[in-house]
């Protein structure tokens, strides 16, 4: 726990540093600094979006998934556990940086000691193409990136619905998703297609939903499914979500949820430093 707290302070300190760094372009020249009301955040619940991070800027995100199933026991038991808030949780900390125009890199660490390094490049925008097209690449590593590694490669397709939100389709291949030794398994990789939407119901309020069915390879349990209500306030976004699992990195998403009978409450908090 002490190590995790030190990591939190380190990430927060690093996140504050680039805010004062001058960009090659002024605020007036870089359209990526403008608020995109259709894609206000870099993720839905767990799946990536095609929102650009301006060059030289940073964004930070906290994910929190409580471990108590909401249907465990009766309603009185749920109240005694304060809707699961008294239970343990899987926590994630994420920092991303705008490397150059259209490209971003980042790191995500969850409290089960998984570290994910990721990058995304905005290949086509909807301004000049019927849809947005982004290229996603990542690498998960367990035990603080010392043990099992799971590389992922995929495409993020988005279609903005005017100023009312966006829909997403994301075919992504993830290697080494099965924790069993390779000599004991038939499938050691997963091909998933993430499907999601964010709909704007008020000027700064959204509802989101996503599901990540596995169409080939290793596919234990049920597909990870999440839905949420989200509030945007300036550079902050707060999302209260309900999921059938805890996955927030790509390999965790590929391994699916626990069951469609078990639902967990959680939240995301994100902050853009620009």
N, C-alpha and C positions, 0 to 999 in steps of 0.2 A: 504493500500500500504506500509506504514511504517513497519507493521508487516511482510509482505512478504519479504521486503528488509533485515530486520534483520535475517529472516530465511535463506536467501541466504548466508549472511556472515557467519552465524553459520555453515551451511552445508559445505561451502568452508573451514572453519577453521578445522572442524572435518576431512574432506577428506585429509587434509595435514598431519595429525598426524600419521596415521599408516604407512606412507611411510618409516619411519626410523626404524620401528619395525623389528627386525630380525626374519626371518622365521625359522621353525624347520629344513628346508632343504636349502641347498645353491642353487643359481641360476642354477648351473650345474646339480644338482640332480633333479630338479623339471621340468618335461616336459611341465607343464601347463604354464610356463613362455615363451615358444616359440610362435612366431606368427603363428596363424592358418589362412592361406590365404583363405581357403574355408569358415571359419566362423570367420571373423575378429571382430565381435561385438556381444554384448549380446542380441541385439534385431534386428528386421528388422525395420519397421516403428514403430510398437507398439507391435507386437507379440514377445515372447521370442525365443531365439535360445538355442542350447546346448553348447555354448562356456563356458569352465570352467574358473572360477576366481581362481587364485592361492591362497593357504592358506595364510592368514595374509595380503593380498593385497586388495586395494580398487579401485573402478571405479566410475566415476561421469558422469551424463548425463543431458543435458538440452533439453527439447522438447518445440517447439513453433508452434502454429497453429493459423494463422491469421483468423479473423472472417468474412472477406469480401468475398462473393462468387466471383470467377473470372469471372463468366458470368453475373454479376449484372450490367446492363447498357451496353453502347457500349464501343468500344475500347478506345475512348477518356476519358470516365469516369474512366476506368481502369488505364490509364496513369496518370490521375490527382491524383488518390489514390496510385500511385507508385506500381502498381500490388498488391494492398491490404496491403502493408507494413505500410500505414498510419492508418490502422484500428486497433481496439483492438485485443487482442489475448488471447488464453488460453495457459499458460506457465506451464511447469512441471519441477521439480527438483528431481533428483534421485541419491541416494548414495547406493552402494552395497559393501559388504565385504565378503571375502573368509573365511568362518567359519572353515572348514577343507577340506581335499582333496576331491574334487567333490561336495562340498556343498557351497552354497552362500546364503546370506540373504540381504535384502535391504529395503529401504523406498522410496516412491515416493509421492510428494505432487504437486497437480495441483492448478492453481490459482482460481478455483471454490471452493477451500477449501476442496477438497477431499484428504485424505491421504490413501495410500496403503502400507501395510506391506506385503512383499513377501519372499518366499524361493524357491530354486530350488536345486534338487539333481540329479547328473549325475549317473543314475543307470547302464547303459551300454554304452560303447563307441564303435565306429565302428571298432576299432582295434581288438576287440574280438567278435563282433556281426555284423550281416548284416546291422544294422543301429544304430544310437545313440538313447538312451532312457533316457529322463529326467522326473522327477516328479515335478510338479509345484503346489504350494499352496500359496494362498494370501488372504488378507482381506482388502476390501475397507471400509472406514468410511467417511461419509459426515460431513460438519461443523467441520473440524479439528478433525475427529474421535470421535465426540460426539453424532451423531445422527444415521443415517441409516447405517447398516453394511451389506456388501455383501461378504461372503466367497466364494472362488473359489478353485477347485481342478481339476487337469488334467494331461495329459501326453504330452510331447514334443517329437515327433519322427522326426529324421533328417537323411538324407542320403547325405553324401558329394560326390561331383562329381569330384573326383580327386582333382586337385588344381584349378578347374574352378568354384567352388561355392557349393551350397547345396540347397536341397529342404526340405520342412517341412510339417508335418500334425500334428495338435494339437487339439485333442478332450478335451474340458474343460467344466465343469459344474460350473455355477455361480448362487448362491442363492440370493434371495431378489433383483432382478434386476428391478422390477416394483415399481415405486415410489408411486402408489396409495395404499390406505389402503387395508389390506389383505381381509377384508370383502367385498370389491367391485371388486375383480379381480379373474379370473379363474387360471391364471398362475403367479407364483411369483418367478420363476427361469428360467434359460436359459441354454440349451445345445448347444454349438457352436463347430464348427470344423474349426480352423484356418488353412489356406493353404497359403504357402508362398515360395518364392525362392530368393536367392541372386546369381547373375551370375557375374563372373569376366571377364570384357571386356578389361581391361588393367592391368598391374602389380599391381596398387594400386587403380583402379577405378572399381566400381561395379554398376549394376542396380538391384534394388530390387522391388518386388511386393508382396502384401499380400491381402487376403480377408478373412472375418470371417463370413460365413453363419451360421445362427441359424437354427438348424434342429429340435428343440423341445422347447416348453415353450414360454416364453415371447419374442416376436420378432417384436418390432415396427420399422416402416420405412424400409430402405434398409440396407443390410449388410455393415459394414465398409470396405472400399476398399482404398488401398494406393499403390502408386508406387513412386520410387525415383531413383535418381542418387547419388552415394556415393563416397567420396574420403577418402582414408586412408593415414595418414602422421604420421609415428612413432606411438606414443600412442594415437594420436587423430584420430577421424573419423567425417567427416562432411557429412550430408545427406540432400539434398534438395528434399522435398517430396510434393506430391499432393494427397489430400484425400477428400472423400466426408463427412467428419466429423472431430471431434476433440478428439476422445477417445484415451487415452494412458494407462489408468489403465484397469484391466480386466473387472470390472463392466461397465465401459464406453464403452469398445469394445463390450460387450454383448448387450448393448442398441442400437448399430448400428449407422449408419450415418444419415445424414439429408435426402439426396436424391441423386440418381445417376445424377440428373440434376445440382446439386450444387457442385462445386469443390473449395477447399481452398488450398492455398500455405502454406508451413511450412518448418521447418527444425529441425533436431536433431544434437546436438554436444555432442560427448562423449569423455572421457579422461580416459585412464588406467594409474594408478599410479604404474607402474612397468616396 
